Amino acid sequence: MAQKKQPGIGLLTCLSLVTATMVGTGVYTSLGFQLVDLHSGFSILVLWSLGGLIALCGALSYAELAVAIPRSGGEYTYLSEIYHPAVGFMAAFISVIAGFAAPIALSAIAFGSYLQAAFPIFPAKAASILAVVLISMGHLRSLRLSELVQNGMTGLKFLLIALFLAIGFRNAALHPASLSIFLPTAYSLPELLSPPAGIALIFVLYAYSGWNAASYLAGEVRDRQRTVGRSLVIGTVIVTLLYVSLNAIFLTAAPANELRGVLNVGSVAATRLLGPIGGRIMSGMIGLGLLASISAMIWAGPRVTQCVGEDYRVFAELGRLSKDGIPVRATLAQLFLVLILISTGSFESILLYAQVPLLLCLVLGVAGVCVLRKRAASLEHQTDPTGFRCPMFPLPPLLFIFCTLGALLYSALKQPGITLAGLATMILPLLVHPWIASRGKD
């Protein structure tokens, strides 16, 4: 007799969630900002490769955390159990506002801008609002529908990227001289060691953010002891290859002076490769591809709010699930916040400083693997011995922590005000947590 399929999210959907969350606004906007201070194509590709290595080290560490603490919620769950509930509450506060709502709003506005570039009759802001409303409503229907929508849009997104890569590689083959931009020069190493490279790495790490997406839904995953970790690692490797390839194509498709300081580098490169009409078509396709990122974040974000609602009576309403196991109120609360950000545009200042608290929370999460390893007896009791263990430990977590803190240090030296604002964002929830906890904790 055939064994009944275990309910929950499978490996394919987890991979879809991780890759769709990562491949979004960052890769289509970061290069223009990086070229303002960096002039070597070699340096830029090294930074994108380094960003992938850092993300992979984080994914390997989180894969072990997902085995040790197999519950949805991401950093909120991990930091609460490893350190203290106040630290977890801080992570949830940061994730809800700066980790999900603001990036969803940014991706939605980028979608509207790309769509309007392709079809000027569509108002950009209206398209942005309609996209997040329709996708949010779709995820409120059922978990199965969420899986189908997410897998379908992610498949379309990567078909479009494959088309863009094929066109770009063909152009590079026809114009091999353009590849000379990637040769190291006398100033490549000094450039990589300069403070602007640290700022550029911050942009890269923002583009890679989302490698931990599957950890937010760990409690809803089939065979979570293995599936979550595998999706994090495989997804990060796939995205690293795509990012390095896409940026190489951007750099060979158009002169640096046309890309420098430009937000929609994808449109500029596509116009160079395919002409004005082809550029408009490709811009529309990139905009449609951004819908998968919006969908992934809309799906994963409410799981953090849901976990907070389950743990704190003050937010109990946000923790309630529908009969199909969907956090309806948390999803609607997120939608409300995203619509405010899209309508006012105020989310841009949040995104500017959000990387500081977001990256520090990830550092605390990755360091948690080291903490759990020290609690050997407790870890062995909680973890399936056949589950994932971070290879070459402690090298991956230490490399992630060292590189991330180094990038933040460079950022602090160049933009101390923004760094202080980010640190203040971390302190606020720590200050209010005692009052919230006093109101009752389930």
Summary of the structure (lengths in Angstrom):
residues: 442
radius of gyration: 21.2
end to end distance: 42.0
largest distance: 67.9
contacts: 1664
relative contact order: 0.20
helix: 81%
strand: 1%
